[in-house]
Amino acid sequence: MRAAKILYKGEEAGIITQHDDASFTFRYHDEWLADASKPGICITMPKTKQEYYSKYLFPYFFNIIPEGANRKAICTDLRMDEDDYFGILLVTGKHDTIGAVKVVKI
């Protein structure tokens, strides 16, 4: 099992977890969910429920990892499998994302 904190504008909004069966959950923290001034982290995971489940890495998170030659260079340099999307997200998500969301490995 691997997990990461999801930060929105520097505040911890929730946690994404990859389970041993390779499925994923994203869970909003109670405080984030209860605060009406806090937005959902993306349009596909609004604050309408506390926990989301997927057999695959959620599209929002998949779309913030590097692509093409950048992904290949990172994986070569770090000796990572190019198909380990969550691993790549854990390595790059803390510093190299566009927008308000950051991913910090736990």
FENGICOR-V331199 format. One record per residue. N is the residue number from 1. RES is the residue in one small letter. NEAR is the number of other ideal C-beta (glycine too) atoms within 8 Angstrom. Layout:
N|RES|NEAR  N|RES|NEAR
This chain:
1|m|6  2|r|9  3|a|10  4|a|13  5|k|10  6|i|14  7|l|12  8|y|11  9|k|5  10|g|5  11|e|8  12|e|8  13|a|11  14|g|12  15|i|11  16|i|13  17|t|11  18|q|11  19|h|9  20|d|4  21|d|4  22|a|6  23|s|9  24|f|14  25|t|11  26|f|13  27|r|10  28|y|11  29|h|10  30|d|7  31|e|6  32|w|13  33|l|10  34|a|6  35|d|7  36|a|4  37|s|3  38|k|10  39|p|5  40|g|7  41|i|10  42|c|7  43|i|5  44|t|7  45|m|10  46|p|6  47|k|9  48|t|3  49|k|5  50|q|6  51|e|8  52|y|9  53|y|6  54|s|9  55|k|5  56|y|6  57|l|11  58|f|13  59|p|7  60|y|10  61|f|14  62|f|10  63|n|6  64|i|12  65|i|12  66|p|9  67|e|5  68|g|6  69|a|5  70|n|8  71|r|12  72|k|9  73|a|8  74|i|13  75|c|13  76|t|7  77|d|6  78|l|7  79|r|5  80|m|10  81|d|6  82|e|8  83|d|4  84|d|9  85|y|10  86|f|11  87|g|10  88|i|15  89|l|14  90|l|11  91|v|9  92|t|12  93|g|15  94|k|8  95|h|6  96|d|6  97|t|10  98|i|3  99|g|5  100|a|4  101|v|11  102|k|10  103|v|16  104|v|9  105|k|8  106|i|6
